[in-house]
Amino acid sequence: MSNRSLGTVGEQVAFSYLVQHGYTVVAKNIRIGGVEIDLIVKKGQNIHIVEVKKRTSSLFGGFEEAIDRRKMRRLMRAASVLVAQYSQCTVQIDVIFISTNFPLQHLQNIEIS
């Protein structure tokens, strides 16, 4: 299975998980501020930029290595654009990790210094 196919499967799993947990999907696979965003969801007064990472093995690093500073800076750039669009909401960055060996992990409001 190609990386793109794995990513699509991961995004579908994350989409289902978020809907089951009361999130409303605002957008999928959208570019904001020059950054591709996997999912944008809303729950209450919070807008969540969701980065989905799917791993079939730890050969290329685990979840800790999945979001580096460069990727986080890009996500933060997209968040700043959304803050202007959704001024009445709090915008945060979440990451959903999906692995064939471990249960889905949803990390909310992450920050990488």
GUMI-862923 format. One record per residue (C-alpha): residue in three letters; x negated, y negated, z. Coordinates in steps of 0.5 Angstrom, whole numbers, padded with zeros to 4 digits. Layout:
N
<Ala,<X,Y,Z>>
...
This chain:
113
<Met,<0000,0000,0000>>
<Ser,<-0003,-0007,-0002>>
<Asn,<-0004,-0012,0003>>
<Arg,<0002,-0016,0000>>
<Ser,<0006,-0010,0001>>
<Leu,<0004,-0009,0008>>
<Gly,<0005,-0017,0009>>
<Thr,<0012,-0016,0006>>
<Val,<0014,-0010,0011>>
<Gly,<0011,-0014,0017>>
<Glu,<0015,-0020,0015>>
<Gln,<0022,-0016,0015>>
<Val,<0021,-0013,0021>>
<Ala,<0019,-0019,0025>>
<Phe,<0025,-0022,0021>>
<Ser,<0030,-0017,0024>>
<Tyr,<0027,-0017,0031>>
<Leu,<0028,-0025,0031>>
<Val,<0035,-0025,0029>>
<Gln,<0036,-0019,0034>>
<His,<0034,-0024,0039>>
<Gly,<0038,-0030,0038>>
<Tyr,<0034,-0034,0033>>
<Thr,<0037,-0037,0027>>
<Val,<0032,-0037,0021>>
<Val,<0031,-0043,0018>>
<Ala,<0026,-0041,0012>>
<Lys,<0022,-0036,0010>>
<Asn,<0015,-0036,0006>>
<Ile,<0015,-0043,0005>>
<Arg,<0010,-0048,0004>>
<Ile,<0009,-0054,0009>>
<Gly,<0004,-0059,0009>>
<Gly,<0000,-0055,0004>>
<Val,<0000,-0049,0009>>
<Glu,<0004,-0042,0008>>
<Ile,<0009,-0041,0013>>
<Asp,<0012,-0034,0014>>
<Leu,<0018,-0036,0018>>
<Ile,<0021,-0042,0021>>
<Val,<0026,-0040,0026>>
<Lys,<0031,-0044,0031>>
<Lys,<0033,-0042,0038>>
<Gly,<0036,-0047,0042>>
<Gln,<0033,-0054,0041>>
<Asn,<0026,-0050,0039>>
<Ile,<0023,-0050,0032>>
<His,<0018,-0044,0032>>
<Ile,<0013,-0043,0026>>
<Val,<0012,-0036,0026>>
<Glu,<0006,-0033,0023>>
<Val,<0007,-0025,0022>>
<Lys,<0001,-0021,0023>>
<Lys,<0001,-0013,0021>>
<Arg,<-0004,-0008,0022>>
<Thr,<-0005,-0001,0020>>
<Ser,<-0012,0000,0024>>
<Ser,<-0017,-0004,0028>>
<Leu,<-0022,-0003,0022>>
<Phe,<-0022,-0011,0020>>
<Gly,<-0021,-0013,0027>>
<Gly,<-0015,-0013,0032>>
<Phe,<-0010,-0018,0034>>
<Glu,<-0015,-0022,0037>>
<Glu,<-0018,-0024,0031>>
<Ala,<-0012,-0024,0027>>
<Ile,<-0011,-0032,0028>>
<Asp,<-0017,-0036,0028>>
<Arg,<-0019,-0043,0029>>
<Arg,<-0018,-0045,0022>>
<Lys,<-0011,-0041,0021>>
<Met,<-0009,-0045,0028>>
<Arg,<-0011,-0052,0025>>
<Arg,<-0007,-0050,0019>>
<Leu,<-0001,-0048,0023>>
<Met,<-0002,-0054,0027>>
<Arg,<-0002,-0059,0021>>
<Ala,<0005,-0055,0019>>
<Ala,<0008,-0057,0026>>
<Ser,<0006,-0064,0025>>
<Val,<0010,-0064,0019>>
<Leu,<0016,-0061,0022>>
<Val,<0016,-0065,0028>>
<Ala,<0018,-0071,0024>>
<Gln,<0023,-0067,0021>>
<Tyr,<0026,-0064,0027>>
<Ser,<0025,-0070,0032>>
<Gln,<0030,-0068,0036>>
<Cys,<0027,-0061,0037>>
<Thr,<0021,-0058,0040>>
<Val,<0016,-0055,0035>>
<Gln,<0012,-0049,0037>>
<Ile,<0007,-0044,0034>>
<Asp,<0009,-0037,0035>>
<Val,<0005,-0030,0033>>
<Ile,<0008,-0024,0032>>
<Phe,<0004,-0018,0031>>
<Ile,<0006,-0011,0028>>
<Ser,<0002,-0005,0028>>
<Thr,<0003,0002,0027>>
<Asn,<0000,0004,0033>>
<Phe,<0003,-0001,0038>>
<Pro,<0010,-0004,0040>>
<Leu,<0011,-0011,0036>>
<Gln,<0008,-0016,0040>>
<His,<0011,-0023,0040>>
<Leu,<0007,-0029,0043>>
<Gln,<0010,-0035,0044>>
<Asn,<0008,-0042,0044>>
<Ile,<0001,-0040,0043>>
<Glu,<-0005,-0045,0043>>
<Ile,<-0013,-0043,0041>>
<Ser,<-0018,-0048,0043>>
